[in-house]
Amino acid sequence: MLFINLPDLEAAINYWRTQSPSKGDALELCPEVSALAKPYAALILQGSKRLSIDLLDANAQLAWSAYMNHLNEAKNG
């Protein structure tokens, strides 16, 4: 089972925020940030430091996977 820790989840949210900043008067979040914000909030509220990737919904898994692909591409340059 693979886990995401809180700092890595926060880094993914920050990555997506730079890729697609909030829009409009309501500062609407992009779909990736919105999807990752839910498990991030759950970790904070539960006082947990990590969660299983299996617990992410489909949208959060896609956002996480795309973020990890970005990191791998940057690393392998």
mmCIF file of the N, C-alpha and C atoms, coordinates in Angstrom:
data_MODEL
# 
_entry.id   MODEL 
# 
loop_
_atom_site.group_PDB 
_atom_site.id 
_atom_site.type_symbol 
_atom_site.label_atom_id 
_atom_site.label_alt_id 
_atom_site.label_comp_id 
_atom_site.label_asym_id 
_atom_site.label_entity_id 
_atom_site.label_seq_id 
_atom_site.pdbx_PDB_ins_code 
_atom_site.Cartn_x 
_atom_site.Cartn_y 
_atom_site.Cartn_z 
_atom_site.occupancy 
_atom_site.B_iso_or_equiv 
_atom_site.pdbx_formal_charge 
_atom_site.auth_seq_id 
_atom_site.auth_comp_id 
_atom_site.auth_asym_id 
_atom_site.auth_atom_id 
_atom_site.pdbx_PDB_model_num 
ATOM 1   N N  . MET A 1 1  ? 0.845   -1.171 0.000   1.00 0.00 ? 1  MET A N  1 
ATOM 2   C CA . MET A 1 1  ? 0.000   0.000  0.000   1.00 0.00 ? 1  MET A CA 1 
ATOM 3   C C  . MET A 1 1  ? 0.894   1.239  0.000   1.00 0.00 ? 1  MET A C  1 
ATOM 4   N N  . LEU A 1 2  ? 0.580   2.188  -0.862  1.00 0.00 ? 2  LEU A N  1 
ATOM 5   C CA . LEU A 1 2  ? 1.338   3.428  -0.949  1.00 0.00 ? 2  LEU A CA 1 
ATOM 6   C C  . LEU A 1 2  ? 0.619   4.522  -0.178  1.00 0.00 ? 2  LEU A C  1 
ATOM 7   N N  . PHE A 1 3  ? 1.414   5.400  0.428   1.00 0.00 ? 3  PHE A N  1 
ATOM 8   C CA . PHE A 1 3  ? 0.864   6.479  1.228   1.00 0.00 ? 3  PHE A CA 1 
ATOM 9   C C  . PHE A 1 3  ? 1.359   7.826  0.723   1.00 0.00 ? 3  PHE A C  1 
ATOM 10  N N  . ILE A 1 4  ? 0.556   8.841  0.983   1.00 0.00 ? 4  ILE A N  1 
ATOM 11  C CA . ILE A 1 4  ? 0.928   10.228 0.720   1.00 0.00 ? 4  ILE A CA 1 
ATOM 12  C C  . ILE A 1 4  ? 1.020   10.912 2.073   1.00 0.00 ? 4  ILE A C  1 
ATOM 13  N N  . ASN A 1 5  ? 2.152   11.583 2.327   1.00 0.00 ? 5  ASN A N  1 
ATOM 14  C CA . ASN A 1 5  ? 2.237   12.312 3.584   1.00 0.00 ? 5  ASN A CA 1 
ATOM 15  C C  . ASN A 1 5  ? 1.753   13.741 3.389   1.00 0.00 ? 5  ASN A C  1 
ATOM 16  N N  . LEU A 1 6  ? 1.491   14.399 4.486   1.00 0.00 ? 6  LEU A N  1 
ATOM 17  C CA . LEU A 1 6  ? 0.902   15.736 4.452   1.00 0.00 ? 6  LEU A CA 1 
ATOM 18  C C  . LEU A 1 6  ? 1.750   16.746 3.680   1.00 0.00 ? 6  LEU A C  1 
ATOM 19  N N  . PRO A 1 7  ? 3.078   16.822 3.903   1.00 0.00 ? 7  PRO A N  1 
ATOM 20  C CA . PRO A 1 7  ? 3.874   17.786 3.131   1.00 0.00 ? 7  PRO A CA 1 
ATOM 21  C C  . PRO A 1 7  ? 3.854   17.518 1.617   1.00 0.00 ? 7  PRO A C  1 
ATOM 22  N N  . ASP A 1 8  ? 3.845   16.256 1.215   1.00 0.00 ? 8  ASP A N  1 
ATOM 23  C CA . ASP A 1 8  ? 3.795   15.940 -0.218  1.00 0.00 ? 8  ASP A CA 1 
ATOM 24  C C  . ASP A 1 8  ? 2.445   16.319 -0.827  1.00 0.00 ? 8  ASP A C  1 
ATOM 25  N N  . LEU A 1 9  ? 1.384   16.109 -0.087  1.00 0.00 ? 9  LEU A N  1 
ATOM 26  C CA . LEU A 1 9  ? 0.061   16.493 -0.560  1.00 0.00 ? 9  LEU A CA 1 
ATOM 27  C C  . LEU A 1 9  ? -0.031  18.017 -0.688  1.00 0.00 ? 9  LEU A C  1 
ATOM 28  N N  . GLU A 1 10 ? 0.535   18.712 0.278   1.00 0.00 ? 10 GLU A N  1 
ATOM 29  C CA . GLU A 1 10 ? 0.559   20.172 0.209   1.00 0.00 ? 10 GLU A CA 1 
ATOM 30  C C  . GLU A 1 10 ? 1.383   20.653 -0.978  1.00 0.00 ? 10 GLU A C  1 
ATOM 31  N N  . ALA A 1 11 ? 2.501   19.992 -1.247  1.00 0.00 ? 11 ALA A N  1 
ATOM 32  C CA . ALA A 1 11 ? 3.329   20.353 -2.407  1.00 0.00 ? 11 ALA A CA 1 
ATOM 33  C C  . ALA A 1 11 ? 2.561   20.147 -3.712  1.00 0.00 ? 11 ALA A C  1 
ATOM 34  N N  . ALA A 1 12 ? 1.797   19.078 -3.792  1.00 0.00 ? 12 ALA A N  1 
ATOM 35  C CA . ALA A 1 12 ? 1.002   18.823 -4.993  1.00 0.00 ? 12 ALA A CA 1 
ATOM 36  C C  . ALA A 1 12 ? -0.052  19.911 -5.176  1.00 0.00 ? 12 ALA A C  1 
ATOM 37  N N  . ILE A 1 13 ? -0.697  20.299 -4.098  1.00 0.00 ? 13 ILE A N  1 
ATOM 38  C CA . ILE A 1 13 ? -1.692  21.378 -4.175  1.00 0.00 ? 13 ILE A CA 1 
ATOM 39  C C  . ILE A 1 13 ? -1.031  22.662 -4.638  1.00 0.00 ? 13 ILE A C  1 
ATOM 40  N N  . ASN A 1 14 ? 0.125   22.985 -4.087  1.00 0.00 ? 14 ASN A N  1 
ATOM 41  C CA . ASN A 1 14 ? 0.828   24.205 -4.481  1.00 0.00 ? 14 ASN A CA 1 
ATOM 42  C C  . ASN A 1 14 ? 1.276   24.156 -5.938  1.00 0.00 ? 14 ASN A C  1 
ATOM 43  N N  . TYR A 1 15 ? 1.694   22.994 -6.392  1.00 0.00 ? 15 TYR A N  1 
ATOM 44  C CA . TYR A 1 15 ? 2.055   22.832 -7.803  1.00 0.00 ? 15 TYR A CA 1 
ATOM 45  C C  . TYR A 1 15 ? 0.862   23.170 -8.688  1.00 0.00 ? 15 TYR A C  1 
ATOM 46  N N  . TRP A 1 16 ? -0.285  22.573 -8.386  1.00 0.00 ? 16 TRP A N  1 
ATOM 47  C CA . TRP A 1 16 ? -1.463  22.806 -9.215  1.00 0.00 ? 16 TRP A CA 1 
ATOM 48  C C  . TRP A 1 16 ? -1.943  24.250 -9.121  1.00 0.00 ? 16 TRP A C  1 
ATOM 49  N N  . ARG A 1 17 ? -1.755  24.877 -7.955  1.00 0.00 ? 17 ARG A N  1 
ATOM 50  C CA . ARG A 1 17 ? -2.144  26.286 -7.818  1.00 0.00 ? 17 ARG A CA 1 
ATOM 51  C C  . ARG A 1 17 ? -1.301  27.173 -8.719  1.00 0.00 ? 17 ARG A C  1 
ATOM 52  N N  . THR A 1 18 ? -0.027  26.827 -8.906  1.00 0.00 ? 18 THR A N  1 
ATOM 53  C CA . THR A 1 18 ? 0.816   27.628 -9.804  1.00 0.00 ? 18 THR A CA 1 
ATOM 54  C C  . THR A 1 18 ? 0.494   27.343 -11.269 1.00 0.00 ? 18 THR A C  1 
ATOM 55  N N  . GLN A 1 19 ? 0.069   26.122 -11.557 1.00 0.00 ? 19 GLN A N  1 
ATOM 56  C CA . GLN A 1 19 ? -0.275  25.756 -12.928 1.00 0.00 ? 19 GLN A CA 1 
ATOM 57  C C  . GLN A 1 19 ? -1.594  26.375 -13.367 1.00 0.00 ? 19 GLN A C  1 
ATOM 58  N N  . SER A 1 20 ? -2.516  26.489 -12.438 1.00 0.00 ? 20 SER A N  1 
ATOM 59  C CA . SER A 1 20 ? -3.848  27.000 -12.754 1.00 0.00 ? 20 SER A CA 1 
ATOM 60  C C  . SER A 1 20 ? -4.366  27.802 -11.561 1.00 0.00 ? 20 SER A C  1 
ATOM 61  N N  . PRO A 1 21 ? -3.975  29.078 -11.472 1.00 0.00 ? 21 PRO A N  1 
ATOM 62  C CA . PRO A 1 21 ? -4.397  29.904 -10.329 1.00 0.00 ? 21 PRO A CA 1 
ATOM 63  C C  . PRO A 1 21 ? -5.926  30.035 -10.235 1.00 0.00 ? 21 PRO A C  1 
ATOM 64  N N  . SER A 1 22 ? -6.380  30.400 -9.051  1.00 0.00 ? 22 SER A N  1 
ATOM 65  C CA . SER A 1 22 ? -7.807  30.621 -8.818  1.00 0.00 ? 22 SER A CA 1 
ATOM 66  C C  . SER A 1 22 ? -8.342  31.659 -9.788  1.00 0.00 ? 22 SER A C  1 
ATOM 67  N N  . LYS A 1 23 ? -9.625  31.500 -10.145 1.00 0.00 ? 23 LYS A N  1 
ATOM 68  C CA . LYS A 1 23 ? -10.224 32.367 -11.159 1.00 0.00 ? 23 LYS A CA 1 
ATOM 69  C C  . LYS A 1 23 ? -11.454 33.090 -10.633 1.00 0.00 ? 23 LYS A C  1 
ATOM 70  N N  . GLY A 1 24 ? -11.722 34.220 -11.250 1.00 0.00 ? 24 GLY A N  1 
ATOM 71  C CA . GLY A 1 24 ? -12.960 34.942 -11.020 1.00 0.00 ? 24 GLY A CA 1 
ATOM 72  C C  . GLY A 1 24 ? -13.052 35.598 -9.657  1.00 0.00 ? 24 GLY A C  1 
ATOM 73  N N  . ASP A 1 25 ? -14.161 36.271 -9.451  1.00 0.00 ? 25 ASP A N  1 
ATOM 74  C CA . ASP A 1 25 ? -14.406 36.967 -8.188  1.00 0.00 ? 25 ASP A CA 1 
ATOM 75  C C  . ASP A 1 25 ? -14.500 35.995 -7.017  1.00 0.00 ? 25 ASP A C  1 
ATOM 76  N N  . ALA A 1 26 ? -14.963 34.796 -7.292  1.00 0.00 ? 26 ALA A N  1 
ATOM 77  C CA . ALA A 1 26 ? -15.114 33.792 -6.240  1.00 0.00 ? 26 ALA A CA 1 
ATOM 78  C C  . ALA A 1 26 ? -13.814 33.031 -5.981  1.00 0.00 ? 26 ALA A C  1 
ATOM 79  N N  . LEU A 1 27 ? -12.764 33.326 -6.759  1.00 0.00 ? 27 LEU A N  1 
ATOM 80  C CA . LEU A 1 27 ? -11.472 32.627 -6.645  1.00 0.00 ? 27 LEU A CA 1 
ATOM 81  C C  . LEU A 1 27 ? -11.663 31.115 -6.704  1.00 0.00 ? 27 LEU A C  1 
ATOM 82  N N  . GLU A 1 28 ? -12.340 30.675 -7.745  1.00 0.00 ? 28 GLU A N  1 
ATOM 83  C CA . GLU A 1 28 ? -12.632 29.258 -7.953  1.00 0.00 ? 28 GLU A CA 1 
ATOM 84  C C  . GLU A 1 28 ? -11.343 28.464 -8.147  1.00 0.00 ? 28 GLU A C  1 
ATOM 85  N N  . LEU A 1 29 ? -11.246 27.347 -7.440  1.00 0.00 ? 29 LEU A N  1 
ATOM 86  C CA . LEU A 1 29 ? -10.070 26.477 -7.544  1.00 0.00 ? 29 LEU A CA 1 
ATOM 87  C C  . LEU A 1 29 ? -10.131 25.641 -8.807  1.00 0.00 ? 29 LEU A C  1 
ATOM 88  N N  . CYS A 1 30 ? -8.963  25.316 -9.349  1.00 0.00 ? 30 CYS A N  1 
ATOM 89  C CA . CYS A 1 30 ? -8.932  24.403 -10.488 1.00 0.00 ? 30 CYS A CA 1 
ATOM 90  C C  . CYS A 1 30 ? -9.366  23.015 -10.015 1.00 0.00 ? 30 CYS A C  1 
ATOM 91  N N  . PRO A 1 31 ? -9.791  22.157 -10.913 1.00 0.00 ? 31 PRO A N  1 
ATOM 92  C CA . PRO A 1 31 ? -10.281 20.826 -10.511 1.00 0.00 ? 31 PRO A CA 1 
ATOM 93  C C  . PRO A 1 31 ? -9.256  20.011 -9.721  1.00 0.00 ? 31 PRO A C  1 
ATOM 94  N N  . GLU A 1 32 ? -7.973  20.124 -10.083 1.00 0.00 ? 32 GLU A N  1 
ATOM 95  C CA . GLU A 1 32 ? -6.938  19.341 -9.394  1.00 0.00 ? 32 GLU A CA 1 
ATOM 96  C C  . GLU A 1 32 ? -6.784  19.786 -7.941  1.00 0.00 ? 32 GLU A C  1 
ATOM 97  N N  . VAL A 1 33 ? -6.759  21.090 -7.726  1.00 0.00 ? 33 VAL A N  1 
ATOM 98  C CA . VAL A 1 33 ? -6.636  21.594 -6.348  1.00 0.00 ? 33 VAL A CA 1 
ATOM 99  C C  . VAL A 1 33 ? -7.873  21.233 -5.552  1.00 0.00 ? 33 VAL A C  1 
ATOM 100 N N  . SER A 1 34 ? -9.019  21.392 -6.156  1.00 0.00 ? 34 SER A N  1 
ATOM 101 C CA . SER A 1 34 ? -10.262 21.047 -5.472  1.00 0.00 ? 34 SER A CA 1 
ATOM 102 C C  . SER A 1 34 ? -10.270 19.579 -5.052  1.00 0.00 ? 34 SER A C  1 
ATOM 103 N N  . ALA A 1 35 ? -9.824  18.704 -5.943  1.00 0.00 ? 35 ALA A N  1 
ATOM 104 C CA . ALA A 1 35 ? -9.811  17.268 -5.640  1.00 0.00 ? 35 ALA A CA 1 
ATOM 105 C C  . ALA A 1 35 ? -8.824  16.936 -4.528  1.00 0.00 ? 35 ALA A C  1 
ATOM 106 N N  . LEU A 1 36 ? -7.656  17.578 -4.527  1.00 0.00 ? 36 LEU A N  1 
ATOM 107 C CA . LEU A 1 36 ? -6.641  17.288 -3.508  1.00 0.00 ? 36 LEU A CA 1 
ATOM 108 C C  . LEU A 1 36 ? -6.923  17.996 -2.182  1.00 0.00 ? 36 LEU A C  1 
ATOM 109 N N  . ALA A 1 37 ? -7.704  19.063 -2.230  1.00 0.00 ? 37 ALA A N  1 
ATOM 110 C CA . ALA A 1 37 ? -8.015  19.801 -1.003  1.00 0.00 ? 37 ALA A CA 1 
ATOM 111 C C  . ALA A 1 37 ? -8.864  18.980 -0.037  1.00 0.00 ? 37 ALA A C  1 
ATOM 112 N N  . LYS A 1 38 ? -9.698  18.115 -0.574  1.00 0.00 ? 38 LYS A N  1 
ATOM 113 C CA . LYS A 1 38 ? -10.569 17.306 0.285   1.00 0.00 ? 38 LYS A CA 1 
ATOM 114 C C  . LYS A 1 38 ? -9.770  16.341 1.156   1.00 0.00 ? 38 LYS A C  1 
ATOM 115 N N  . PRO A 1 39 ? -8.873  15.525 0.587   1.00 0.00 ? 39 PRO A N  1 
ATOM 116 C CA . PRO A 1 39 ? -8.084  14.653 1.460   1.00 0.00 ? 39 PRO A CA 1 
ATOM 117 C C  . PRO A 1 39 ? -7.116  15.447 2.347   1.00 0.00 ? 39 PRO A C  1 
ATOM 118 N N  . TYR A 1 40 ? -6.637  16.585 1.868   1.00 0.00 ? 40 TYR A N  1 
ATOM 119 C CA . TYR A 1 40 ? -5.764  17.427 2.684   1.00 0.00 ? 40 TYR A CA 1 
ATOM 120 C C  . TYR A 1 40 ? -6.516  17.902 3.931   1.00 0.00 ? 40 TYR A C  1 
ATOM 121 N N  . ALA A 1 41 ? -7.729  18.387 3.741   1.00 0.00 ? 41 ALA A N  1 
ATOM 122 C CA . ALA A 1 41 ? -8.537  18.835 4.877   1.00 0.00 ? 41 ALA A CA 1 
ATOM 123 C C  . ALA A 1 41 ? -8.825  17.680 5.831   1.00 0.00 ? 41 ALA A C  1 
ATOM 124 N N  . ALA A 1 42 ? -9.098  16.510 5.283   1.00 0.00 ? 42 ALA A N  1 
ATOM 125 C CA . ALA A 1 42 ? -9.366  15.347 6.135   1.00 0.00 ? 42 ALA A CA 1 
ATOM 126 C C  . ALA A 1 42 ? -8.153  14.998 6.989   1.00 0.00 ? 42 ALA A C  1 
ATOM 127 N N  . LEU A 1 43 ? -6.970  15.059 6.400   1.00 0.00 ? 43 LEU A N  1 
ATOM 128 C CA . LEU A 1 43 ? -5.759  14.791 7.179   1.00 0.00 ? 43 LEU A CA 1 
ATOM 129 C C  . LEU A 1 43 ? -5.601  15.799 8.314   1.00 0.00 ? 43 LEU A C  1 
ATOM 130 N N  . ILE A 1 44 ? -5.816  17.062 8.007   1.00 0.00 ? 44 ILE A N  1 
ATOM 131 C CA . ILE A 1 44 ? -5.688  18.104 9.022   1.00 0.00 ? 44 ILE A CA 1 
ATOM 132 C C  . ILE A 1 44 ? -6.694  17.878 10.148  1.00 0.00 ? 44 ILE A C  1 
ATOM 133 N N  . LEU A 1 45 ? -7.949  17.666 9.785   1.00 0.00 ? 45 LEU A N  1 
ATOM 134 C CA . LEU A 1 45 ? -8.993  17.496 10.798  1.00 0.00 ? 45 LEU A CA 1 
ATOM 135 C C  . LEU A 1 45 ? -8.789  16.255 11.653  1.00 0.00 ? 45 LEU A C  1 
ATOM 136 N N  . GLN A 1 46 ? -8.255  15.193 11.048  1.00 0.00 ? 46 GLN A N  1 
ATOM 137 C CA . GLN A 1 46 ? -8.032  13.952 11.780  1.00 0.00 ? 46 GLN A CA 1 
ATOM 138 C C  . GLN A 1 46 ? -6.713  13.948 12.540  1.00 0.00 ? 46 GLN A C  1 
ATOM 139 N N  . GLY A 1 47 ? -5.870  14.928 12.273  1.00 0.00 ? 47 GLY A N  1 
ATOM 140 C CA . GLY A 1 47 ? -4.560  14.963 12.904  1.00 0.00 ? 47 GLY A CA 1 
ATOM 141 C C  . GLY A 1 47 ? -3.643  13.876 12.381  1.00 0.00 ? 47 GLY A C  1 
ATOM 142 N N  . SER A 1 48 ? -3.906  13.404 11.171  1.00 0.00 ? 48 SER A N  1 
ATOM 143 C CA . SER A 1 48 ? -3.099  12.351 10.566  1.00 0.00 ? 48 SER A CA 1 
ATOM 144 C C  . SER A 1 48 ? -1.932  12.957 9.797   1.00 0.00 ? 48 SER A C  1 
ATOM 145 N N  . LYS A 1 49 ? -0.914  12.153 9.586   1.00 0.00 ? 49 LYS A N  1 
ATOM 146 C CA . LYS A 1 49 ? 0.257   12.620 8.853   1.00 0.00 ? 49 LYS A CA 1 
ATOM 147 C C  . LYS A 1 49 ? 0.359   12.025 7.455   1.00 0.00 ? 49 LYS A C  1 
ATOM 148 N N  . ARG A 1 50 ? -0.459  11.010 7.177   1.00 0.00 ? 50 ARG A N  1 
ATOM 149 C CA . ARG A 1 50 ? -0.429  10.383 5.860   1.00 0.00 ? 50 ARG A CA 1 
ATOM 150 C C  . ARG A 1 50 ? -1.749  9.673  5.602   1.00 0.00 ? 50 ARG A C  1 
ATOM 151 N N  . LEU A 1 51 ? -1.996  9.381  4.312   1.00 0.00 ? 51 LEU A N  1 
ATOM 152 C CA . LEU A 1 51 ? -3.156  8.599  3.953   1.00 0.00 ? 51 LEU A CA 1 
ATOM 153 C C  . LEU A 1 51 ? -2.811  7.693  2.792   1.00 0.00 ? 51 LEU A C  1 
ATOM 154 N N  . SER A 1 52 ? -3.554  6.635  2.676   1.00 0.00 ? 52 SER A N  1 
ATOM 155 C CA . SER A 1 52 ? -3.356  5.677  1.600   1.00 0.00 ? 52 SER A CA 1 
ATOM 156 C C  . SER A 1 52 ? -3.841  6.281  0.284   1.00 0.00 ? 52 SER A C  1 
ATOM 157 N N  . ILE A 1 53 ? -3.059  6.088  -0.757  1.00 0.00 ? 53 ILE A N  1 
ATOM 158 C CA . ILE A 1 53 ? -3.469  6.544  -2.087  1.00 0.00 ? 53 ILE A CA 1 
ATOM 159 C C  . ILE A 1 53 ? -4.792  5.891  -2.488  1.00 0.00 ? 53 ILE A C  1 
ATOM 160 N N  . ASP A 1 54 ? -5.031  4.688  -2.015  1.00 0.00 ? 54 ASP A N  1 
ATOM 161 C CA . ASP A 1 54 ? -6.275  3.978  -2.327  1.00 0.00 ? 54 ASP A CA 1 
ATOM 162 C C  . ASP A 1 54 ? -7.516  4.708  -1.818  1.00 0.00 ? 54 ASP A C  1 
ATOM 163 N N  . LEU A 1 55 ? -7.350  5.599  -0.845  1.00 0.00 ? 55 LEU A N  1 
ATOM 164 C CA . LEU A 1 55 ? -8.488  6.322  -0.292  1.00 0.00 ? 55 LEU A CA 1 
ATOM 165 C C  . LEU A 1 55 ? -8.843  7.574  -1.082  1.00 0.00 ? 55 LEU A C  1 
ATOM 166 N N  . LEU A 1 56 ? -7.998  7.943  -2.045  1.00 0.00 ? 56 LEU A N  1 
ATOM 167 C CA . LEU A 1 56 ? -8.298  9.106  -2.881  1.00 0.00 ? 56 LEU A CA 1 
ATOM 168 C C  . LEU A 1 56 ? -9.388  8.759  -3.878  1.00 0.00 ? 56 LEU A C  1 
ATOM 169 N N  . ASP A 1 57 ? -10.280 9.725  -4.134  1.00 0.00 ? 57 ASP A N  1 
ATOM 170 C CA . ASP A 1 57 ? -11.272 9.483  -5.175  1.00 0.00 ? 57 ASP A CA 1 
ATOM 171 C C  . ASP A 1 57 ? -10.587 9.579  -6.542  1.00 0.00 ? 57 ASP A C  1 
ATOM 172 N N  . ALA A 1 58 ? -11.312 9.279  -7.580  1.00 0.00 ? 58 ALA A N  1 
ATOM 173 C CA . ALA A 1 58 ? -10.725 9.198  -8.925  1.00 0.00 ? 58 ALA A CA 1 
ATOM 174 C C  . ALA A 1 58 ? -10.082 10.517 -9.346  1.00 0.00 ? 58 ALA A C  1 
ATOM 175 N N  . ASN A 1 59 ? -10.746 11.650 -9.071  1.00 0.00 ? 59 ASN A N  1 
ATOM 176 C CA . ASN A 1 59 ? -10.184 12.942 -9.461  1.00 0.00 ? 59 ASN A CA 1 
ATOM 177 C C  . ASN A 1 59 ? -8.904  13.258 -8.703  1.00 0.00 ? 59 ASN A C  1 
ATOM 178 N N  . ALA A 1 60 ? -8.870  12.958 -7.429  1.00 0.00 ? 60 ALA A N  1 
ATOM 179 C CA . ALA A 1 60 ? -7.673  13.195 -6.628  1.00 0.00 ? 60 ALA A CA 1 
ATOM 180 C C  . ALA A 1 60 ? -6.541  12.272 -7.086  1.00 0.00 ? 60 ALA A C  1 
ATOM 181 N N  . GLN A 1 61 ? -6.867  11.035 -7.420  1.00 0.00 ? 61 GLN A N  1 
ATOM 182 C CA . GLN A 1 61 ? -5.837  10.122 -7.912  1.00 0.00 ? 61 GLN A CA 1 
ATOM 183 C C  . GLN A 1 61 ? -5.246  10.619 -9.221  1.00 0.00 ? 61 GLN A C  1 
ATOM 184 N N  . LEU A 1 62 ? -6.075  11.145 -10.101 1.00 0.00 ? 62 LEU A N  1 
ATOM 185 C CA . LEU A 1 62 ? -5.573  11.692 -11.362 1.00 0.00 ? 62 LEU A CA 1 
ATOM 186 C C  . LEU A 1 62 ? -4.671  12.899 -11.121 1.00 0.00 ? 62 LEU A C  1 
ATOM 187 N N  . ALA A 1 63 ? -5.091  13.792 -10.234 1.00 0.00 ? 63 ALA A N  1 
ATOM 188 C CA . ALA A 1 63 ? -4.286  14.981 -9.927  1.00 0.00 ? 63 ALA A CA 1 
ATOM 189 C C  . ALA A 1 63 ? -2.964  14.574 -9.290  1.00 0.00 ? 63 ALA A C  1 
ATOM 190 N N  . TRP A 1 64 ? -2.992  13.623 -8.382  1.00 0.00 ? 64 TRP A N  1 
ATOM 191 C CA . TRP A 1 64 ? -1.774  13.152 -7.722  1.00 0.00 ? 64 TRP A CA 1 
ATOM 192 C C  . TRP A 1 64 ? -0.842  12.487 -8.731  1.00 0.00 ? 64 TRP A C  1 
ATOM 193 N N  . SER A 1 65 ? -1.391  11.647 -9.579  1.00 0.00 ? 65 SER A N  1 
ATOM 194 C CA . SER A 1 65 ? -0.596  10.941 -10.576 1.00 0.00 ? 65 SER A CA 1 
ATOM 195 C C  . SER A 1 65 ? 0.071   11.920 -11.545 1.00 0.00 ? 65 SER A C  1 
ATOM 196 N N  . ALA A 1 66 ? -0.672  12.909 -12.000 1.00 0.00 ? 66 ALA A N  1 
ATOM 197 C CA . ALA A 1 66 ? -0.103  13.906 -12.916 1.00 0.00 ? 66 ALA A CA 1 
ATOM 198 C C  . ALA A 1 66 ? 0.999   14.707 -12.224 1.00 0.00 ? 66 ALA A C  1 
ATOM 199 N N  . TYR A 1 67 ? 0.809   15.035 -10.959 1.00 0.00 ? 67 TYR A N  1 
ATOM 200 C CA . TYR A 1 67 ? 1.845   15.737 -10.193 1.00 0.00 ? 67 TYR A CA 1 
ATOM 201 C C  . TYR A 1 67 ? 3.101   14.867 -10.077 1.00 0.00 ? 67 TYR A C  1 
ATOM 202 N N  . MET A 1 68 ? 2.921   13.603 -9.764  1.00 0.00 ? 68 MET A N  1 
ATOM 203 C CA . MET A 1 68 ? 4.075   12.703 -9.635  1.00 0.00 ? 68 MET A CA 1 
ATOM 204 C C  . MET A 1 68 ? 4.783   12.539 -10.980 1.00 0.00 ? 68 MET A C  1 
ATOM 205 N N  . ASN A 1 69 ? 4.036   12.477 -12.068 1.00 0.00 ? 69 ASN A N  1 
ATOM 206 C CA . ASN A 1 69 ? 4.651   12.416 -13.403 1.00 0.00 ? 69 ASN A CA 1 
ATOM 207 C C  . ASN A 1 69 ? 5.486   13.660 -13.663 1.00 0.00 ? 69 ASN A C  1 
ATOM 208 N N  . HIS A 1 70 ? 4.973   14.817 -13.265 1.00 0.00 ? 70 HIS A N  1 
ATOM 209 C CA . HIS A 1 70 ? 5.727   16.062 -13.406 1.00 0.00 ? 70 HIS A CA 1 
ATOM 210 C C  . HIS A 1 70 ? 7.043   15.979 -12.627 1.00 0.00 ? 70 HIS A C  1 
ATOM 211 N N  . LEU A 1 71 ? 6.986   15.504 -11.392 1.00 0.00 ? 71 LEU A N  1 
ATOM 212 C CA . LEU A 1 71 ? 8.207   15.387 -10.580 1.00 0.00 ? 71 LEU A CA 1 
ATOM 213 C C  . LEU A 1 71 ? 9.210   14.440 -11.225 1.00 0.00 ? 71 LEU A C  1 
ATOM 214 N N  . ASN A 1 72 ? 8.724   13.318 -11.734 1.00 0.00 ? 72 ASN A N  1 
ATOM 215 C CA . ASN A 1 72 ? 9.619   12.342 -12.383 1.00 0.00 ? 72 ASN A CA 1 
ATOM 216 C C  . ASN A 1 72 ? 10.254  12.918 -13.635 1.00 0.00 ? 72 ASN A C  1 
ATOM 217 N N  . GLU A 1 73 ? 9.483   13.650 -14.419 1.00 0.00 ? 73 GLU A N  1 
ATOM 218 C CA . GLU A 1 73 ? 10.022  14.268 -15.621 1.00 0.00 ? 73 GLU A CA 1 
ATOM 219 C C  . GLU A 1 73 ? 11.063  15.319 -15.266 1.00 0.00 ? 73 GLU A C  1 
ATOM 220 N N  . ALA A 1 74 ? 10.798  16.104 -14.242 1.00 0.00 ? 74 ALA A N  1 
ATOM 221 C CA . ALA A 1 74 ? 11.752  17.141 -13.812 1.00 0.00 ? 74 ALA A CA 1 
ATOM 222 C C  . ALA A 1 74 ? 13.037  16.496 -13.285 1.00 0.00 ? 74 ALA A C  1 
ATOM 223 N N  . LYS A 1 75 ? 12.888  15.399 -12.604 1.00 0.00 ? 75 LYS A N  1 
ATOM 224 C CA . LYS A 1 75 ? 14.045  14.702 -12.040 1.00 0.00 ? 75 LYS A CA 1 
ATOM 225 C C  . LYS A 1 75 ? 14.896  14.066 -13.136 1.00 0.00 ? 75 LYS A C  1 
ATOM 226 N N  . ASN A 1 76 ? 14.246  13.488 -14.137 1.00 0.00 ? 76 ASN A N  1 
ATOM 227 C CA . ASN A 1 76 ? 14.952  12.786 -15.200 1.00 0.00 ? 76 ASN A CA 1 
ATOM 228 C C  . ASN A 1 76 ? 15.303  13.693 -16.373 1.00 0.00 ? 76 ASN A C  1 
ATOM 229 N N  . GLY A 1 77 ? 14.856  14.943 -16.282 1.00 0.00 ? 77 GLY A N  1 
ATOM 230 C CA . GLY A 1 77 ? 15.153  16.005 -17.181 1.00 0.00 ? 77 GLY A CA 1 
ATOM 231 C C  . GLY A 1 77 ? 15.231  15.840 -18.592 1.00 0.00 ? 77 GLY A C  1 
# 
